[in-house]
Amino acid sequence: MFYILVPLLLIFMGLAVYSLIRGIIAFLNSTKQDFEYKGEGASPSQLVRNKMMFNRIKYQALAIVVVMILLAASGGGRSH
């Protein structure tokens, strides 16, 4: 089980970092036009930033779930 969960944890952590970096890049690529956007709803740049933020939160939550499963399977680090 550990051989599956540890790589899964690393994958989720990597995806969270990737989403964070993509979100930061999208934020840095924002222009003054994005902030003065008058169209319906959010601008395309804002949609990309929101998507990356949601992905980052999703992958962080999945990584936390994997850590909780690992802790539960190992007895929470307690010695018996």
N, CA, C and O atoms as CSV, one atom per row, in Angstrom:
chain,resi,resn,atom,element,x,y,z
A,1,MET,N,N,0.822,-1.196,0.000
A,1,MET,CA,C,0.000,0.000,0.000
A,1,MET,C,C,0.863,1.255,0.000
A,1,MET,O,O,0.534,2.249,-0.647
A,2,PHE,N,N,1.983,1.196,0.742
A,2,PHE,CA,C,2.866,2.359,0.795
A,2,PHE,C,C,3.494,2.634,-0.562
A,2,PHE,O,O,3.783,3.779,-0.907
A,3,TYR,N,N,3.702,1.552,-1.336
A,3,TYR,CA,C,4.323,1.710,-2.652
A,3,TYR,C,C,3.398,2.416,-3.636
A,3,TYR,O,O,3.851,2.931,-4.658
A,4,ILE,N,N,2.139,2.439,-3.338
A,4,ILE,CA,C,1.175,3.153,-4.176
A,4,ILE,C,C,0.948,4.568,-3.644
A,4,ILE,O,O,0.896,5.527,-4.414
A,5,LEU,N,N,0.815,4.688,-2.331
A,5,LEU,CA,C,0.450,5.980,-1.742
A,5,LEU,C,C,1.572,7.017,-1.793
A,5,LEU,O,O,1.310,8.199,-2.014
A,6,VAL,N,N,2.799,6.592,-1.594
A,6,VAL,CA,C,3.903,7.561,-1.599
A,6,VAL,C,C,4.088,8.183,-2.988
A,6,VAL,O,O,4.188,9.406,-3.088
A,7,PRO,N,N,4.137,7.378,-4.071
A,7,PRO,CA,C,4.202,8.036,-5.388
A,7,PRO,C,C,2.972,8.893,-5.678
A,7,PRO,O,O,3.081,9.946,-6.305
A,8,LEU,N,N,1.804,8.445,-5.223
A,8,LEU,CA,C,0.588,9.226,-5.409
A,8,LEU,C,C,0.703,10.567,-4.689
A,8,LEU,O,O,0.298,11.600,-5.224
A,9,LEU,N,N,1.246,10.552,-3.494
A,9,LEU,CA,C,1.464,11.780,-2.733
A,9,LEU,C,C,2.411,12.714,-3.481
A,9,LEU,O,O,2.159,13.916,-3.575
A,10,LEU,N,N,3.496,12.161,-4.010
A,10,LEU,CA,C,4.452,12.981,-4.756
A,10,LEU,C,C,3.821,13.577,-6.011
A,10,LEU,O,O,4.099,14.723,-6.366
A,11,ILE,N,N,2.976,12.802,-6.678
A,11,ILE,CA,C,2.287,13.307,-7.871
A,11,ILE,C,C,1.374,14.468,-7.504
A,11,ILE,O,O,1.392,15.502,-8.172
A,12,PHE,N,N,0.568,14.310,-6.441
A,12,PHE,CA,C,-0.341,15.378,-6.032
A,12,PHE,C,C,0.423,16.625,-5.605
A,12,PHE,O,O,0.006,17.745,-5.902
A,13,MET,N,N,1.537,16.436,-4.910
A,13,MET,CA,C,2.344,17.580,-4.499
A,13,MET,C,C,2.913,18.301,-5.722
A,13,MET,O,O,2.918,19.530,-5.781
A,14,GLY,N,N,3.389,17.527,-6.690
A,14,GLY,CA,C,3.913,18.121,-7.917
A,14,GLY,C,C,2.846,18.881,-8.687
A,14,GLY,O,O,3.102,19.967,-9.207
A,15,LEU,N,N,1.636,18.305,-8.759
A,15,LEU,CA,C,0.541,18.978,-9.446
A,15,LEU,C,C,0.139,20.263,-8.736
A,15,LEU,O,O,-0.221,21.248,-9.382
A,16,ALA,N,N,0.198,20.256,-7.402
A,16,ALA,CA,C,-0.130,21.469,-6.645
A,16,ALA,C,C,0.891,22.568,-6.939
A,16,ALA,O,O,0.524,23.727,-7.128
A,17,VAL,N,N,2.169,22.201,-6.976
A,17,VAL,CA,C,3.215,23.184,-7.275
A,17,VAL,C,C,3.065,23.690,-8.712
A,17,VAL,O,O,3.206,24.885,-8.971
A,18,TYR,N,N,2.778,22.771,-9.649
A,18,TYR,CA,C,2.579,23.160,-11.047
A,18,TYR,C,C,1.416,24.146,-11.172
A,18,TYR,O,O,1.526,25.149,-11.876
A,19,SER,N,N,0.307,23.864,-10.494
A,19,SER,CA,C,-0.851,24.758,-10.551
A,19,SER,C,C,-0.535,26.113,-9.925
A,19,SER,O,O,-0.981,27.149,-10.420
A,20,LEU,N,N,0.227,26.104,-8.848
A,20,LEU,CA,C,0.635,27.359,-8.210
A,20,LEU,C,C,1.474,28.199,-9.165
A,20,LEU,O,O,1.243,29.400,-9.307
A,21,ILE,N,N,2.445,27.570,-9.818
A,21,ILE,CA,C,3.307,28.300,-10.732
A,21,ILE,C,C,2.509,28.833,-11.923
A,21,ILE,O,O,2.704,29.976,-12.337
A,22,ARG,N,N,1.604,28.003,-12.480
A,22,ARG,CA,C,0.768,28.453,-13.598
A,22,ARG,C,C,-0.111,29.627,-13.177
A,22,ARG,O,O,-0.304,30.564,-13.952
A,23,GLY,N,N,-0.647,29.586,-11.949
A,23,GLY,CA,C,-1.470,30.683,-11.456
A,23,GLY,C,C,-0.680,31.959,-11.282
A,23,GLY,O,O,-1.165,33.045,-11.602
A,24,ILE,N,N,0.543,31.835,-10.774
A,24,ILE,CA,C,1.397,33.010,-10.606
A,24,ILE,C,C,1.751,33.599,-11.960
A,24,ILE,O,O,1.738,34.818,-12.131
A,25,ILE,N,N,2.067,32.745,-12.922
A,25,ILE,CA,C,2.393,33.225,-14.266
A,25,ILE,C,C,1.184,33.926,-14.886
A,25,ILE,O,O,1.328,34.978,-15.508
A,26,ALA,N,N,0.001,33.350,-14.718
A,26,ALA,CA,C,-1.209,33.985,-15.256
A,26,ALA,C,C,-1.439,35.336,-14.588
A,26,ALA,O,O,-1.863,36.288,-15.241
A,27,PHE,N,N,-1.160,35.422,-13.292
A,27,PHE,CA,C,-1.314,36.694,-12.589
A,27,PHE,C,C,-0.308,37.719,-13.098
A,27,PHE,O,O,-0.652,38.884,-13.302
A,28,LEU,N,N,0.924,37.290,-13.302
A,28,LEU,CA,C,1.951,38.217,-13.780
A,28,LEU,C,C,1.683,38.663,-15.211
A,28,LEU,O,O,2.095,39.754,-15.605
A,29,ASN,N,N,1.006,37.840,-15.986
A,29,ASN,CA,C,0.680,38.199,-17.371
A,29,ASN,C,C,-0.568,39.072,-17.469
A,29,ASN,O,O,-0.962,39.476,-18.562
A,30,SER,N,N,-1.181,39.359,-16.339
A,30,SER,CA,C,-2.354,40.230,-16.351
A,30,SER,C,C,-1.950,41.619,-16.845
A,30,SER,O,O,-0.866,42.121,-16.549
A,31,THR,N,N,-2.830,42.196,-17.582
A,31,THR,CA,C,-2.559,43.532,-18.096
A,31,THR,C,C,-3.575,44.504,-17.492
A,31,THR,O,O,-4.528,44.100,-16.826
A,32,LYS,N,N,-3.350,45.756,-17.736
A,32,LYS,CA,C,-4.280,46.766,-17.249
A,32,LYS,C,C,-5.659,46.562,-17.865
A,32,LYS,O,O,-6.675,46.861,-17.238
A,33,GLN,N,N,-5.692,46.053,-19.093
A,33,GLN,CA,C,-6.965,45.781,-19.757
A,33,GLN,C,C,-7.774,44.732,-19.004
A,33,GLN,O,O,-9.001,44.812,-18.952
A,34,ASP,N,N,-7.084,43.737,-18.414
A,34,ASP,CA,C,-7.790,42.718,-17.636
A,34,ASP,C,C,-8.493,43.331,-16.433
A,34,ASP,O,O,-9.599,42.925,-16.076
A,35,PHE,N,N,-7.845,44.309,-15.813
A,35,PHE,CA,C,-8.424,44.922,-14.628
A,35,PHE,C,C,-9.551,45.897,-14.982
A,35,PHE,O,O,-10.414,46.193,-14.156
A,36,GLU,N,N,-9.525,46.385,-16.215
A,36,GLU,CA,C,-10.575,47.303,-16.667
A,36,GLU,C,C,-11.591,46.590,-17.551
A,36,GLU,O,O,-12.323,47.238,-18.299
A,37,TYR,N,N,-11.641,45.292,-17.475
A,37,TYR,CA,C,-12.540,44.472,-18.306
A,37,TYR,C,C,-13.992,44.818,-17.997
A,37,TYR,O,O,-14.412,44.790,-16.841
A,38,LYS,N,N,-14.759,45.146,-19.046
A,38,LYS,CA,C,-16.145,45.573,-18.874
A,38,LYS,C,C,-17.143,44.536,-19.391
A,38,LYS,O,O,-18.351,44.775,-19.364
A,39,GLY,N,N,-16.655,43.395,-19.858
A,39,GLY,CA,C,-17.543,42.391,-20.431
A,39,GLY,C,C,-18.365,41.666,-19.373
A,39,GLY,O,O,-18.256,41.931,-18.176
A,40,GLU,N,N,-19.177,40.760,-19.847
A,40,GLU,CA,C,-20.000,39.946,-18.945
A,40,GLU,C,C,-19.115,38.950,-18.203
A,40,GLU,O,O,-18.305,38.257,-18.819
A,41,GLY,N,N,-19.263,38.879,-16.911
A,41,GLY,CA,C,-18.523,37.904,-16.121
A,41,GLY,C,C,-17.051,38.238,-16.010
A,41,GLY,O,O,-16.641,39.390,-16.145
A,42,ALA,N,N,-16.268,37.208,-15.761
A,42,ALA,CA,C,-14.836,37.382,-15.558
A,42,ALA,C,C,-14.102,37.425,-16.895
A,42,ALA,O,O,-14.574,36.891,-17.899
A,43,SER,N,N,-12.945,38.068,-16.886
A,43,SER,CA,C,-12.124,38.107,-18.096
A,43,SER,C,C,-11.468,36.746,-18.290
A,43,SER,O,O,-11.390,35.962,-17.344
A,44,PRO,N,N,-10.999,36.454,-19.491
A,44,PRO,CA,C,-10.329,35.165,-19.725
A,44,PRO,C,C,-9.134,34.948,-18.803
A,44,PRO,O,O,-8.907,33.828,-18.344
A,45,SER,N,N,-8.373,35.995,-18.528
A,45,SER,CA,C,-7.231,35.877,-17.626
A,45,SER,C,C,-7.684,35.534,-16.204
A,45,SER,O,O,-7.053,34.726,-15.523
A,46,GLN,N,N,-8.769,36.148,-15.768
A,46,GLN,CA,C,-9.293,35.847,-14.432
A,46,GLN,C,C,-9.787,34.411,-14.353
A,46,GLN,O,O,-9.643,33.759,-13.319
A,47,LEU,N,N,-10.365,33.917,-15.431
A,47,LEU,CA,C,-10.835,32.531,-15.449
A,47,LEU,C,C,-9.673,31.549,-15.325
A,47,LEU,O,O,-9.782,30.537,-14.634
A,48,VAL,N,N,-8.560,31.851,-15.997
A,48,VAL,CA,C,-7.376,30.988,-15.895
A,48,VAL,C,C,-6.847,31.004,-14.471
A,48,VAL,O,O,-6.519,29.954,-13.917
A,49,ARG,N,N,-6.761,32.196,-13.869
A,49,ARG,CA,C,-6.258,32.281,-12.486
A,49,ARG,C,C,-7.165,31.525,-11.527
A,49,ARG,O,O,-6.679,30.819,-10.643
A,50,ASN,N,N,-8.483,31.663,-11.689
A,50,ASN,CA,C,-9.414,30.952,-10.813
A,50,ASN,C,C,-9.302,29.446,-10.989
A,50,ASN,O,O,-9.356,28.696,-10.014
A,51,LYS,N,N,-9.146,29.005,-12.232
A,51,LYS,CA,C,-9.009,27.566,-12.495
A,51,LYS,C,C,-7.746,27.023,-11.841
A,51,LYS,O,O,-7.773,25.952,-11.235
A,52,MET,N,N,-6.639,27.752,-11.958
A,52,MET,CA,C,-5.381,27.295,-11.368
A,52,MET,C,C,-5.464,27.282,-9.837
A,52,MET,O,O,-4.919,26.386,-9.192
A,53,MET,N,N,-6.146,28.275,-9.261
A,53,MET,CA,C,-6.300,28.302,-7.808
A,53,MET,C,C,-7.136,27.103,-7.343
A,53,MET,O,O,-6.801,26.450,-6.354
A,54,PHE,N,N,-8.215,26.825,-8.061
A,54,PHE,CA,C,-9.050,25.686,-7.688
A,54,PHE,C,C,-8.275,24.379,-7.831
A,54,PHE,O,O,-8.377,23.499,-6.976
A,55,ASN,N,N,-7.494,24.248,-8.915
A,55,ASN,CA,C,-6.689,23.037,-9.093
A,55,ASN,C,C,-5.680,22.872,-7.965
A,55,ASN,O,O,-5.489,21.768,-7.456
A,56,ARG,N,N,-5.035,23.962,-7.576
A,56,ARG,CA,C,-4.045,23.894,-6.492
A,56,ARG,C,C,-4.694,23.429,-5.206
A,56,ARG,O,O,-4.151,22.571,-4.510
A,57,ILE,N,N,-5.840,23.983,-4.884
A,57,ILE,CA,C,-6.547,23.592,-3.658
A,57,ILE,C,C,-6.972,22.125,-3.732
A,57,ILE,O,O,-6.872,21.391,-2.748
A,58,LYS,N,N,-7.444,21.709,-4.897
A,58,LYS,CA,C,-7.877,20.315,-5.086
A,58,LYS,C,C,-6.714,19.351,-4.875
A,58,LYS,O,O,-6.857,18.348,-4.177
A,59,TYR,N,N,-5.560,19.652,-5.477
A,59,TYR,CA,C,-4.406,18.757,-5.347
A,59,TYR,C,C,-3.834,18.779,-3.938
A,59,TYR,O,O,-3.363,17.752,-3.451
A,60,GLN,N,N,-3.867,19.922,-3.279
A,60,GLN,CA,C,-3.419,19.970,-1.883
A,60,GLN,C,C,-4.331,19.130,-1.000
A,60,GLN,O,O,-3.855,18.420,-0.114
A,61,ALA,N,N,-5.634,19.205,-1.232
A,61,ALA,CA,C,-6.574,18.410,-0.441
A,61,ALA,C,C,-6.348,16.921,-0.673
A,61,ALA,O,O,-6.378,16.134,0.274
A,62,LEU,N,N,-6.126,16.532,-1.913
A,62,LEU,CA,C,-5.868,15.119,-2.200
A,62,LEU,C,C,-4.569,14.654,-1.547
A,62,LEU,O,O,-4.495,13.530,-1.049
A,63,ALA,N,N,-3.541,15.509,-1.544
A,63,ALA,CA,C,-2.282,15.162,-0.883
A,63,ALA,C,C,-2.491,14.994,0.620
A,63,ALA,O,O,-1.912,14.093,1.229
A,64,ILE,N,N,-3.310,15.849,1.219
A,64,ILE,CA,C,-3.600,15.728,2.653
A,64,ILE,C,C,-4.334,14.433,2.944
A,64,ILE,O,O,-4.061,13.782,3.952
A,65,VAL,N,N,-5.268,14.047,2.072
A,65,VAL,CA,C,-5.994,12.778,2.259
A,65,VAL,C,C,-5.017,11.605,2.201
A,65,VAL,O,O,-5.118,10.674,3.001
A,66,VAL,N,N,-4.076,11.644,1.263
A,66,VAL,CA,C,-3.092,10.563,1.158
A,66,VAL,C,C,-2.228,10.511,2.417
A,66,VAL,O,O,-1.936,9.425,2.918
A,67,VAL,N,N,-1.818,11.663,2.931
A,67,VAL,CA,C,-1.021,11.698,4.169
A,67,VAL,C,C,-1.832,11.122,5.332
A,67,VAL,O,O,-1.296,10.386,6.160
A,68,MET,N,N,-3.112,11.456,5.394
A,68,MET,CA,C,-3.951,10.920,6.472
A,68,MET,C,C,-4.058,9.403,6.363
A,68,MET,O,O,-4.017,8.708,7.379
A,69,ILE,N,N,-4.193,8.887,5.160
A,69,ILE,CA,C,-4.256,7.428,4.975
A,69,ILE,C,C,-2.937,6.791,5.368
A,69,ILE,O,O,-2.925,5.747,6.020
A,70,LEU,N,N,-1.825,7.405,4.983
A,70,LEU,CA,C,-0.519,6.879,5.370
A,70,LEU,C,C,-0.348,6.867,6.884
A,70,LEU,O,O,0.155,5.894,7.446
A,71,LEU,N,N,-0.765,7.943,7.544
A,71,LEU,CA,C,-0.660,7.994,9.006
A,71,LEU,C,C,-1.549,6.947,9.663
A,71,LEU,O,O,-1.143,6.296,10.626
A,72,ALA,N,N,-2.760,6.786,9.143
A,72,ALA,CA,C,-3.672,5.789,9.710
A,72,ALA,C,C,-3.124,4.381,9.505
A,72,ALA,O,O,-3.239,3.534,10.391
A,73,ALA,N,N,-2.535,4.129,8.349
A,73,ALA,CA,C,-2.009,2.791,8.061
A,73,ALA,C,C,-0.758,2.488,8.882
A,73,ALA,O,O,-0.474,1.328,9.182
A,74,SER,N,N,-0.018,3.524,9.242
A,74,SER,CA,C,1.201,3.306,10.022
A,74,SER,C,C,0.961,3.410,11.519
A,74,SER,O,O,1.904,3.317,12.305
A,75,GLY,N,N,-0.283,3.602,11.923
A,75,GLY,CA,C,-0.596,3.715,13.347
A,75,GLY,C,C,-0.399,5.127,13.873
A,75,GLY,O,O,-0.343,5.326,15.087
A,76,GLY,N,N,-0.294,6.085,13.011
A,76,GLY,CA,C,-0.147,7.481,13.435
A,76,GLY,C,C,1.201,7.802,14.025
A,76,GLY,O,O,1.353,8.813,14.711
A,77,GLY,N,N,2.199,6.947,13.769
A,77,GLY,CA,C,3.520,7.216,14.286
A,77,GLY,C,C,3.724,6.788,15.724
A,77,GLY,O,O,4.786,7.031,16.298
A,78,ARG,N,N,2.731,6.160,16.311
A,78,ARG,CA,C,2.852,5.710,17.703
A,78,ARG,C,C,3.551,4.372,17.739
A,78,ARG,O,O,3.329,3.517,16.882
A,79,SER,N,N,4.389,4.198,18.724
A,79,SER,CA,C,5.039,2.887,18.892
A,79,SER,C,C,4.208,2.081,19.887
A,79,SER,O,O,3.727,2.605,20.893
A,80,HIS,N,N,4.055,0.814,19.585
A,80,HIS,CA,C,3.205,-0.053,20.416
A,80,HIS,C,C,4.017,-0.860,21.359
A,80,HIS,O,O,3.468,-1.643,22.133
